Amino acid sequence: MAAPEDEDFEFNNQDYYSLLNVRKEATLEELKASYRRLCMLYHPDKHRDPELKRQAEQLFNRVHQAYEVLSDAHSRAIYDLFGKKGLEVEGWEVVERKRTPAEIREEYERLQREREERRLQQRTNPKGTISVGVDATDLFDRYDEDFDELPGGGFPHIEINKMHISQSIEAPLTNNDTAMLSGSLSTHNGSGGGNINVTVRRVVSAKGWGEVEFGAGDILGPLIGLKMFRNITPRCFLTAQCGLQFSPRGPRPSCSLMTARHLDQNTMGYLQWRWGPTSAMTSSLVRDTKSSHFTLALQLGVPHSYLMMSYQYKFQDEDQTKVKGSLKTGWFGTVVEYGAERKISRHSVLSATVSMGVPQGVTLKLRLARASQTYLFPIHLTDQLLPSAVFYATVGPLVVYMAIHRLIIVPYTQAQKEQELELQRKSSATDIAKKKQEAESAVSTRLQKCGLIILNAWYGKFVSETSQKQEKARVIDVTVPLQCLVKDSKLILTEASKVGLPGFYDPCVGEDKSLKLLYQFRGVMHQVISADNEALRIPKQSHRIESES
């Protein structure tokens, strides 16, 4: 779970420009000069002790690796665009070296797509849905009848009257072809059936794809279908579908056509025509923003025509809470729905919706989405619009959720977060120990005798007098590593994270850091504080500490 953060941490500590202490615009001559000087400082032959020699060799190899990448124009261009990860992508060895940055970016994206395609070959992308319908009308409608003479003490009768299970998997055949296998089973009041479908999809180009579907079932019979998708313009696309179902009453053809257009950055317009057993013309408008989702749809058809309007508000919280409401009215009657959705764990989303209308009655719909699996529980409470049913359908799930959230979900998520933080601490501790070892090997080099003397240098997080009491300063002593970088009585640090300098490591991962220097130049004391990514050049007259009179 912490892998992405660990990779970023490692990458920040392997910045090649910072390691060589040069500008990103440095010329080849500047790279050579810095490389030669660092090689003289950290050459393994300067140490007789085996352990110090091994440490110096590690530091020397890091400097050499950085110079090899930055001194080669092709590798440097890749590194500048994508960092160290870009150099690790397979396939660069066969790419022409005389390319512009734009061509390198295009080639990198192509290699990334190939790697992603290889990953797809090993994935089946399973998706499934389980729906269990519950008939709980006896909870409310029973009071309209006389149950005194019925056996069982008058307990309400609740039963499962319908179920639906569906599952699908994908199997990539080639880079452009994918086969999909899906099946479903349904039952309602003791009778039901199932079907199985095989679909083959081919991506023709970046603008479109097509798929052929074959199906068979124990009720409707064989099915043959064809579907095509095409981008007409960057803002408009078209989907066409036709099929032939062989039923006991004879062939039943059907077809549909849908076009959609981006009206603006957040708004889509759809127009769909459908012909077959249920013919209709549907027009809809969908607006999706960061804080809300709005849908307006109008359908004219046989046997159903309706007008539907829905609105969803998205809270900007950690749990991605959403509240929604909709109104749908047509020849079948009027239905009003309202509900809420919330993320209860990293891969799980729970939602509850109350649906009430005439003549449908009141239904509570519970939905749990766990990764690629969806579990639905529609609970039919009453065939009439009873206030008591609406009240319990609204308040009941809230009370149950609050109890489960406090007693189960919160402790579980806290335990997960603590476990992830512990893994991050262990991983960071390993990286910090490695950097600290390299820093100690850099400190073991001899000091230069020159006019500029670094008296004291600290790197890390400093605590001021106005800071909170519980805050603690976390700094390391980098006096010797900086003294080693002094040349001709000058010290120049480029605009890069100082944690990548030889002899440095990160004492406070993920927090702001600074470098505090106390130095002497020609017998005069100077002091300066520099931010982590701020360029530094000393000595400067403005750093001078005025002597007390």
N, C-alpha and C positions, 0 to 999 in steps of 0.2 A: 504493500500500500504506500510505502514511503519511497519507492524507487525513483519516481520523477524528481523529488526534491533532492535525493542523494546524487542523482546524475547532475543536477544543476550545481550542487555544492562542489562536486568534483570538477566540473567545467570551470567554475569561477576561480578555482585554485590552480588551474592549468593554463591561465592566460599567457600566451607566448610573448606578447609585447611587454607585459609587465615583468615576466621572468627575465627578459633581456634588458629591461629598463630603457626602452626606446619608444618613440612616438609611433602611432599607427601609420603616419606618413613618412616614416624613416626611409632613407635611401639605402641601397645595397652597401655603400661604403660605411654608413652609420651602423648597420647591422654587423658588418665584419669587425668593426672596431670594438663594439660592445662584446661581441662573441669572443674575440681573442683575449680581451681583458678578463672576462669571467672565466675563461679556460685556464688562464694563468693563476687565478685566485683559487679555483676549486679542482685543480688537477690532482688525480689520486697519487701520483708519484711524490707529492710533497709530504706524504705521511708514511711513517714506518709502522705504526700500530695497525694491526690487521682490521680492527673494528673501525677506526677512523678512516682507513683507506677504503673500506667498503662503503661507508657513508658518503665520502667524497665522490666515489665513483657513481653513486646514485644521482647526486646533485649534478655532476659533470654530464651524465647522460641526459638529464632533463634539459640542460642548456643546449646540448648538441641537437636534441630532437627539435627544440624550438627553432634553432638556427636553420636546420634542414628544411623545415616547412616554410619559414619566412623568406629564405634566400631563393626559393624556387617560385617564379612568378605565377605559375599555374596553381601550385598548392596554396600559395598565399592568397590568391583570388578566391579559392574555394573556402579557405579558413575565414577570410573576411566576411563572406556571405553567410556561411552556415556554421562557423565555429569548428570545434574539434570533431563533433558528430558528423559533420559533412565529409571529413576526410576518411571516416570509417565506413562510408557507403561503398559497397562492392560495385565494381565496374569502371572506376575512374582510370584504371590502367590501360583501357582500350579506347579512351576518349582522346580526340585530337587536342593537343596542348595549346595551340594558338587560337584561343577563343576569347570573346568579349565577356564581361560580367553577365550580360543578359543571356548569352548563349550558355554560359556555365550554369546559371540558375535554371534554364530550361532543361539542360541535361541532368541536373540534380533532381528535378521534379520527375523526369522520366525514370531515372534509376529508383527513386522512391516508389513510384507506381509499380515498377517491376517487383520490388521487394514486397509491396503490399499484395500484389497478385500471388506471389509465392505463399504468403501467409494465408490467403483465401483458399488455396488448394487444401489446406489442412483444417478448414472450418466447415461445419455443416449449418451453422446459424439456426438452431432449432427454435421454433416458436409454438406456443400452445395456449389453448383457452379451455377452461373448465367452467361451465355454468350450471348451477343447481337452483332450480326454481322451487320455492317453498310456498305452500298454500296455508296461510295462517288466518283465514277469514273467520274461523271458528272462535278466535279470540274476541271479536267484536260483534259479529252478526248473531252469535249464540244467544245474546240477551233478548233478542226479539222472539224467542221461542221458549217453550216450556220444557226444561230438562229434568224436571223432578222425577219423571218416570223412566228416564234412560239409565241404563247400567253404567257403572264406572264412576259414580259419585259426581257427575257433571263436569269432569275435567275436559278442557278444550281439546279438540282433535287437530293436530298439526301434521301435515304430511308433505313429502316431496313428490310433486306431481309432474316434474319435467327435468330432464338433464341433457346437457350437450357437451361433448368433448371433441376438440379438434387439435390436430398437431401437424406441423409441417417442418421439413428440413430441406436444405439446399446442398447441392453438390456441384462445384465448379468443374466444368469439363475442359474448357480452354480459357484463354485470356478473355474471350468475348462470349463464350457460351456457358450457361448455367442451367442445370436441371433442378426442378423443385418437385418434391413428393409431399402430398398433403392428404389427409383423411379426416373424417368426422363421423361421429355417432350421435344420434338424437333419439330421445324417447319422451312421449307426452301421454300421460294417463294410461300407461301400459302398452302403448303401441309406438313404434318408431322405425328407424332404419339408419342406413349409413351410406357413405360414398367415399371413393378414393379418386384422386386426381394426379396426373403427371403433367408438368408444364416444362417446356424448354424455351429459354429466353436467349436471344442473340442480340448483342449490342452492335448495331450496324456502323454507327459513327458516334461522335461526341454529341450529335444532335438528335439521335433517335435510337429506338430499339423495337423489337417485335418478339412476340411469343406465341407458341402454339400449345393448346391445352387439350388433353384427353382425359375423360372421366367416365366412371361407371358407378352405379348405385343399385340398391335392391328395390327402389321405388320408382324413380323416374327413368332409369335406363341409361344407355351410353350418351356421352356428351362430346362434341367436337367444337372447339372455340379458337378464335384468332384475335389477337390484340396487338395494337401498334401505338407507339408514342413518337411524337415528332415535335421538336422545337422549331416553330415557324420563324420567330424573331427572338432576340434576347429577352423580350418582355412577354412573349405569347407562346403557348404550346397547345397541341391538339392530341386527343386520345380517341381512338376508334376501336370498337369491339363488336364482333359478331359471333354467333354460336348457333348450334343445331342440337336440340335435345330430342332423343328418341324415346317417347313415352308410350304406354300401352294404347293411347288414343291416337297415335301417329306422330310424325315429326312436328316439333314446335320450334320454329326459327325465332331468333331475337337479335337485335343489334342496338348499339348505343353510340352516341357521338358527343364528346365533351370538348369544349374549348375554354381556355382560361387566359387571363391577361393581368399583368401587374399594372394596376392603376397608379400606384405610387410605391414608395419603399415598404410600406406596411399594409397595403390594401390589395386584395385580389378579387377579381370578378370571374364568375363561372357561369357557363351556359351549357346545359345538358339536354339532349333529346334521346329518349328511350322508346323503342318499339318492340312489342312482344306481348306476352300474357298480361303484363302491366305496363301499358304505354303512358308516357308522361313527358312534359316539358318543364324543366326546372331551371330557375335563375337564382343565383345566390351571390351575396357580397360578404367578404370576410376581411375583417381588419384586425391584425394581430400586432400589438405593441409590447413593450417591455412590461407595462403595468396592466394591460387589459386585452381581452379578446372578444370581438363582437361579430355576430353572424346574423344575416337577414336573408331568408330564403322564401321563394314563392314557387309552388308546384301546381300545375294544371294537368290533370290526367284522369284516366279511368282505371280503377274505380276511386282513387284517392286524389283529392286536391286539398292543399293546405297552405297556410301562411305561418312561418315560424320565425321567431326572434329570440336570440339568446345573448347573454352578456356574462363575461367572466372577469373578475378582478384578481390581479396577482399581487400578493403582498411581497415586498422585497425583504424577506427574512430568510434565515438559514434553512428553515424547513420547507420553503417554497409553497407556502399556504395559498390556496385559491378558493374563492367563493363564487358560486355561479347560480344563475337563474334563467329560465326560458319559458316562453309561451308559445304553444302550438295549437292552432284552431283550423278546422276544416270540416268536410262532410261527416267524418267519423265522430266529431265532438270537439271538445276543448281540453287540453292537458297543460297543467302548470307544474314546473319542476324547479326545485331549488336544492342546493347542496354545497358541500365543501370537499376539498382535496388537500392532502398534506403528505409530505415525505416523512416516513417514520424511521427509515434507516438509509444507508448509502444506496441500496438497490431496491428499496420497497416504497411504494406509494399507495396510500389508503384513501378511499373516497366513499362518501355516502350521499345519496340523492333521494329526496322525497318526491314522488310523482303522484299527482291527484288530478282527477278529471271526471268528466261525464261522457260515456257510461263506464269508464274503466275503474273508478273507485280510487283507493289509496294503496300505493306500493312503495316499499322501502328497498332501494337498490344499494347493495354493498359491493365494492370492487377493490380487490387487492392485486396490484401489479408488482411482481417480484422478478426482476431481470427481464427475461423474454417470456415469462409465463404470466397469464392473467386468470384470476379467479373471480367469478361473478356469482352473486347471491341475491337474485330478485325475490323479495318476500312480499307476497300479495296479502294485504291486511284486511281489506274489506271491499265489497262491490259498491258501496255507497260512500258519499262524502260525509263521514262522521267526524266531528271536531275532536273527539277523543282519540281516534286513530291517527289524525294529523298530529296531535300533541305528542303522543307516545312515539310516533315515528321520528319526530324532530328531537325531543328531549332524550329519549332512550339511548340512541347512538352516542350523543354528546357525553352523557354520564358514564357510559361504558368506556368510551375512548379516554376520558380524563383519568379514570381509575387505572386502566391498562397502561396509559402513558406514564403515570406517576410511579406505578409499582413495577412495571416490566421494561417499557421502552427506554425511559431515562436511565435506569441503572445499566441496561445493556449497552446503550450508546456511550455512556461515560466510561464503561469498562473498555470498549473498543478504542476510544480516543486515548485513554491512558496507555493501552497496549501499543498503539501507533507511536505515541510520544516516546515511549520507552525504546521502541525499535529505532526511532530517529536519533535518540540520545546515544544509543550504542553505535549506530552507524557513524554519527558525527564524531563520537569519541575515537573511533578507529581512524578516521581521516585526520582528526586533529593530532593524534599521536604520531601518525606518519609525517605530517608537516612539522611537528615539533622536533622529531628526530632529524629531519633535513635541516631545520633551523640550527640545531645543535652542531651539526656537521659544518654549517657555514660559519658559526661562531668560532669554531676551532681554528679557523684560518688566522694568520698573523695580521696585526694592525699596520696601517701605513703611517709613516712619520711625515707629517706635512703641517702646513700652516693652519689648516682647519681641523679642529679636534672636536669630535662628538663626545661631550661629557656625559650626557644622559639622554636616552630616547625611549619612549614608551608608546606602544601601539595597542589600541583597543577602545573600550567604552569607558569614558571618564564620567565621574559623578560630581555635579556642581553642588553648591551650598543650598540651592533652591530645589534640588531633586528630592524625591520621596525618600524617607528614611530606609525603607526596605530595599532600595536599589543598592547594588554593590558594584564597585568598579572592577572591571575584568580587563586587565592589560598585561602585556608581556614586555620584557626588556629587549629592545632591538638596537642597543647602543653599538655593539660590535658589528652586526651585519651592515649598518649604515656607514660605519667608519670604513668598512671594506669597499664601499661604493664611492668613496671620496676620490676624486682625481684632480690633480693640479689645484688643490685647495678649493675645490668646488664640489657641491653635491647637487645633482639635477635628477628629480623624479618626474616622470611623465604623468599625463592625465589618465591613469589607469588604477585599478584597485591595488593597493599596496600589499594586499595579502599574497599576491603572486610573486613578490620580490624574494630573492634568495635569503634564507634566514628568517622569513616571516611565516606565521601561521595564524589562523583565525581564532581568537580567544572567546568570541561571542557570536556564534553563528546566527545570521538573520537579523542582526542589530546594527545600528549606525556606529561607525568606528572613526577614530581620529589618530593622528600622529603628533606627539608632543616632543619637541626637541629643545635641548639645552646644549649650546655649543660655544666654543671659544675660537675667536679668529683674531690673530695678532695680539693676543693677550687681553682682548675685550670680550665680555660675556654677552651672549645673544640668546633669545628664546622665541619660539614660534610654535603655533598649533595649526596643523593642516588637516583638512577633511580627507576621507579615504580616497576619493577619486579626483582630488585636486592636485594640480601640478605644483611642484615645490622646487625653488632654486635658492640655494644659500651659498655664501653669506649675503645678507642684505643689511643695509644701514637701518632700515625700519625695524629690524629684529633686535636692535641693540638695547641692552638693559642699562638705564642711566644709573650711575653709582650714587649712593646716598651721600649727601653732604654732611 
